[in-house]
Amino acid sequence: MSFVSKAISVGGSLMVTIPKELAKVMNIHPNEPVEIEVKKVKLSGFGMFRGTGLTPFAKDDELHLHD
């Protein structure tokens, strides 16, 4: 099972929290060894500015340097 989480800095190390629901489903308990595979997630900007009042680009917004 996989999930996406942010790594936070704790001392000189990084820490990732396992969500409570996932720990329950996987029957993971404190101090129990687990195997973790780490992959860096590529961020998508899709929907990032939703609700900010910005409007989508229109044909009139296109820059024409050469006519």
C-alpha positions in Angstrom: 0.0 0.0 0.0 1.3 3.5 -0.7 0.6 7.1 0.3 2.1 10.5 -0.2 3.3 12.5 2.8 5.7 15.4 3.5 9.1 14.8 5.1 9.7 17.1 8.1 13.1 17.9 9.6 13.8 16.5 13.1 17.3 17.2 14.3 19.6 16.2 11.5 17.1 13.6 10.1 13.9 13.6 8.1 10.7 12.1 9.4 7.6 10.9 7.6 4.3 10.2 9.5 2.2 7.1 8.6 -1.5 8.1 8.6 -3.5 6.6 11.4 -6.0 4.9 9.0 -3.1 3.2 7.1 -1.5 2.0 10.3 -4.8 0.5 11.4 -5.4 -1.2 8.0 -1.8 -2.5 7.9 -1.9 -3.5 11.6 1.3 -1.4 12.3 2.2 -0.7 15.9 4.7 1.6 17.5 8.3 0.3 17.6 7.5 -2.3 15.0 9.9 -2.6 12.0 8.5 -1.6 8.7 10.0 -1.5 5.2 9.7 1.8 3.3 10.4 2.5 -0.4 11.1 6.2 -1.0 10.3 8.0 -4.2 10.4 11.7 -4.9 7.0 13.0 -6.1 6.8 15.3 -9.1 4.5 18.2 -8.3 1.8 19.2 -10.7 0.7 22.8 -10.9 -2.8 21.7 -12.1 -5.5 23.6 -10.1 -2.9 25.5 -8.0 -4.5 28.9 -8.5 -8.2 27.8 -8.3 -10.3 30.2 -6.3 -7.8 33.0 -6.5 -9.8 35.1 -9.0 -7.4 34.4 -11.9 -9.1 33.7 -15.2 -7.9 31.1 -17.7 -5.8 32.3 -20.6 -7.8 33.5 -23.7 -6.7 33.8 -27.3 -6.3 37.6 -26.8 -3.7 36.9 -24.1 -1.3 35.3 -26.6 1.9 37.2 -27.2 2.6 38.0 -30.9 6.2 39.1 -31.5 6.2 38.3 -35.2 3.3 39.1 -37.4 
